[in-house]
């Protein structure tokens, strides 16, 4: 479980944390962002420190919007079903993107039919190049240290 300690009732939080840990739950505490929610970048660092390097994020539009705005994702998947709900909950909130040519884009896109639904599965545009440069930096550092 990943959480931000509340400003109010810290003793209640400490008791709940202790109770969860007694049941075998790992409770990772991270920093809050300016709005009091989990700081995603800090949370990902905490999780990496725990050896967690891949994360499936499923939540409401607020969480999805936060990840999309911050660019702290590599892969994006969404199901498209042959139904219409009408007015309902937004899948994502305002991303602050005013023009189509500034829209988030993806690469490595694949569509998979699952029953009567379509799965959109893709990588954040530029992710592969970022990964290649990180690997190259690690290789360069290794060569430098071993020579």
Phi, psi and omega in degrees: 000136180245129184212164172250129179297135180287151177286326178266145174059050180299330179292325176294320177298314181299320179294316181295319179299313180299318179296316179296317180296326177295337179266007177092008180273130173276120179252109180262127181258134181227174182283160176262152173275180183301336180272358180093358178271172179300129174284111187299317180297316179295320180297318180294326176293319178298314180296320178298322177296336177270004179087012179263113185244357178224136188221131173261117183254121178227121182194195181278186184295331179296314180293315179300314180300318179299315179294317181295316181296321185279342183072017182271044177219155177250323186232145181228130178230142178209143176265142175240121184249153181277057177222158177234126181266337188081212180293133181196203180279133177294142176290320178222150178272192181295123179265358180070030180252105186277337186236146181302322182288356176254002184298154174297139179231163187229160175225165182064033185291135172223145177247132180233126177276127177231104186063232179262013179250162175243132175260123173266122183225123185203169178250148177302133181302129180096348183299316183296318179295322177297317179297316179300318182292324177295317179296317179298319179298319179295318178296316179298318179295319179298313180298318180299316181288331185267353181261000000 
